[in-house]
């Protein structure tokens, strides 16, 4: 099934525990759970081998703990990246034996290949200049509504309202001086008023208009008629529609965001 959103763990995972009904992820000492599809036919996984190995699970229901109670939120795709091949093999064995998963065998032209192809365009190829321990929350389909306020970013994707609180303020770099004394500028390393940053994704997606990353935002969920923090993510957004891309950047800049080169 083609997923409009996905949560990917590229680094910082302390443990992955496979149980009969949920996958438990401990990331940076915070525990999250992903419930498997109830239908056994939906329990399929795909594997992509590149520089590292990634496993993709569709239709997982994100669960988080609030005041000692596990709460269910949205259905997302799940991705985990492995460097250690022993841990990778053990994870697949547990998926099969404990949770009843089967590997999805993809043939040429099979639309199910999207489970693994979409992730090629994520920000997982981070350079030494930008290394994040956060999970990546990917929005892979155009949103149908958008609002940016001084407190949060809200997007409606596939009928679901997603809210992300702004992360911590960071220093804003000032322009460097122009050569030969033309115009005014700041010295190297100078900083302006703090703000929130966004940046163009280092790898641009195939067949998309553009992709951007907003690091360090807080995924929120509506529980008991109020929004609560779930966990910190780097928000990755792909755009099919160039107008949506322009509208979001304007809204971000109007709320103290600046472009990070």
C-alpha positions in Angstrom: 0.0 0.0 0.0 1.2 3.4 -0.9 1.8 5.5 2.3 1.4 9.3 2.4 3.5 9.5 5.6 6.4 7.6 7.0 8.6 7.6 10.1 12.2 6.5 9.5 14.9 5.7 12.1 18.4 6.1 10.6 20.5 6.5 13.8 20.1 6.8 17.5 18.0 3.6 18.0 18.8 2.0 21.4 16.7 -1.1 20.7 14.1 -2.7 18.4 11.9 -5.3 20.2 9.5 -7.4 18.1 6.4 -8.5 20.0 3.4 -10.5 18.8 1.3 -7.3 18.2 3.6 -4.3 18.4 7.1 -3.3 17.4 8.7 -1.4 20.3 11.4 1.2 19.5 13.6 2.8 22.1 15.2 5.9 20.5 17.4 8.2 22.6 15.9 6.6 25.7 12.3 7.3 24.6 10.0 4.4 24.0 7.5 4.3 21.0 5.4 1.5 19.8 4.1 0.6 16.3 1.1 -1.7 16.1 1.1 -4.1 13.2 -1.9 -4.3 10.8 -4.7 -6.5 12.2 -5.0 -8.2 8.8 -2.3 -10.8 8.4 -2.2 -10.1 4.7 -0.9 -6.6 5.6 2.1 -8.0 7.4 4.6 -7.7 4.6 8.1 -6.1 4.7 10.4 -4.9 2.0 14.2 -4.6 2.1 16.4 -2.2 0.3 20.2 -2.7 0.2 22.3 0.3 -0.5 25.2 1.7 1.6 23.3 0.4 4.5 20.2 -1.9 4.7 16.7 -0.5 5.2 13.5 -2.4 6.2 10.1 -1.0 5.3 6.8 -1.9 7.0 3.6 -0.3 5.8 0.4 0.5 7.7 1.9 0.7 11.2 -0.1 2.5 13.9 2.1 4.8 16.0 1.6 4.5 19.8 3.1 6.8 22.5 2.8 6.9 26.2 1.1 9.8 28.0 0.7 9.9 31.8 1.3 6.1 32.0 -1.2 5.2 29.3 -0.4 4.0 25.8 -2.4 6.1 23.2 -2.8 5.3 19.5 -2.4 7.9 16.9 -2.0 7.8 13.1 -1.2 5.0 10.6 2.2 5.5 9.0 4.9 3.7 7.1 7.9 2.6 9.2 11.5 2.4 8.1 14.6 1.3 10.0 18.2 1.4 8.8 20.7 -1.2 9.8 24.5 -1.0 9.7 25.1 -4.3 11.7 24.1 -7.2 9.5 23.8 -9.6 12.5 21.2 -7.3 14.0 19.5 -7.0 10.7 19.2 -10.7 10.2 18.0 -11.2 13.8 15.3 -8.5 13.3 13.9 -10.2 10.1 13.9 -13.6 11.9 11.9 -12.2 14.8 9.5 -10.4 12.4 8.8 -13.7 10.7 8.7 -16.0 13.7 7.0 -13.7 16.3 4.9 -11.3 14.3 4.1 -13.5 11.3 5.6 -11.1 8.6 6.6 -12.2 5.1 9.0 -10.5 2.8 7.4 -8.7 -0.2 9.0 -10.0 -3.3 8.9 -7.1 -5.8 8.9 -7.8 -9.6 9.7 -5.3 -12.3 6.9 -2.9 -12.7 5.2 -3.9 -9.5 3.7 -0.7 -7.9 4.5 -2.1 -4.5 8.1 -1.1 -5.2 7.1 2.3 -4.0 7.6 1.0 -0.4 11.3 1.2 -0.9 11.8 3.6 -3.8 10.4 6.6 -2.0 13.0 6.4 0.7 15.8 7.0 -1.8 14.9 10.7 -1.7 15.0 11.2 2.0 17.6 13.1 3.9 19.3 9.9 5.2 22.4 10.8 3.1 23.3 13.6 5.6 26.7 15.0 5.2 29.1 15.7 8.0 27.8 19.3 8.1 24.3 18.1 9.1 24.1 15.0 11.3 20.8 14.5 13.1 19.9 11.9 15.6 16.2 12.6 15.2 13.8 10.2 13.4 12.6 11.6 10.0 8.9 12.2 9.6 8.3 12.1 5.8 5.3 13.6 4.1 5.3 12.0 0.6 2.0 13.3 -0.8 0.9 16.9 -1.2 -1.0 18.4 1.7 -4.5 19.8 1.1 -4.4 22.5 3.8 -1.6 24.3 5.6 -1.3 26.7 8.5 1.8 28.1 10.2 1.3 30.0 13.5 3.8 31.4 16.0 3.4 28.1 17.9 3.2 25.3 15.3 3.0 24.0 11.7 -0.3 22.3 10.7 -0.7 20.2 7.6 -3.7 18.1 6.4 -2.4 15.1 4.5 -4.7 12.4 3.1 -7.5 13.6 5.4 -5.3 13.6 8.5 -4.4 16.7 10.4 -0.7 16.7 11.4 0.7 19.2 13.9 4.3 20.0 14.6 5.4 22.5 17.3 8.4 24.6 16.5 11.7 23.5 17.8 14.2 25.6 19.7 15.4 28.9 18.4 18.8 28.8 16.7 21.2 31.6 15.8 20.6 33.2 12.4 23.8 33.8 10.3 24.2 37.2 8.8 25.4 37.9 5.3 29.1 38.1 4.7 30.7 41.4 3.5 30.7 41.9 -0.2 34.1 42.1 -2.0 36.0 45.3 -2.5 33.9 47.2 0.1 30.7 47.1 -2.0 27.8 47.3 0.4 27.6 46.3 4.1 27.7 42.9 5.6 28.7 41.1 8.7 32.0 39.5 9.5 32.5 35.7 9.1 30.6 33.9 11.9 28.5 36.8 12.8 25.0 36.0 14.0 21.6 37.8 13.9 18.4 37.4 15.9 17.6 33.7 16.5 14.9 32.0 14.5 13.9 28.5 13.2 15.7 27.0 10.3 14.6 25.0 7.2 16.7 23.8 4.4 16.5 22.2 0.9 16.9 18.5 1.1 20.4 17.5 0.0 19.0 14.8 -2.3 16.0 16.0 -4.4 13.3 13.3 -5.1 12.7 11.9 -8.6 9.5 13.1 -10.3 8.8 15.7 -7.6 8.9 19.5 -7.7 11.1 20.0 -4.6 11.8 18.6 -1.1 12.6 20.5 2.1 13.6 19.5 5.6 12.5 21.4 8.8 14.8 20.0 11.6 13.9 19.6 15.2 10.2 20.1 15.3 7.9 18.3 17.8 5.3 15.9 16.5 2.1 16.5 18.5 -1.2 14.5 18.9 -4.7 15.5 20.0 -5.5 13.7 23.3 -8.3 14.6 25.7 -9.1 17.7 23.6 -5.6 19.1 23.9 -2.4 18.7 21.9 0.5 16.9 23.6 4.1 16.4 22.5 4.9 12.9 21.1 8.6 13.2 20.1 11.1 15.3 18.2 11.5 14.7 14.5 13.1 16.2 11.4 10.2 17.0 9.1 10.8 16.0 5.4 8.2 17.3 2.9 8.1 16.4 -0.8 6.1 18.6 -3.2 4.4 17.6 -6.4 2.8 21.1 -6.7 5.2 24.0 -7.0 2.6 26.4 -5.7 2.3 24.5 -2.4 6.1 24.7 -2.0 6.1 28.5 -2.5 3.1 29.0 -0.1 4.8 27.0 2.7 8.1 28.9 2.4 6.3 32.2 2.6 4.3 31.1 5.7 7.6 29.8 7.3 9.4 33.1 6.7 6.5 35.0 8.1 6.9 33.0 11.4 10.6 33.6 12.0 12.0 30.8 9.8 15.2 31.2 7.7 16.8 29.1 5.0 19.9 27.2 6.1 22.4 26.6 3.3 
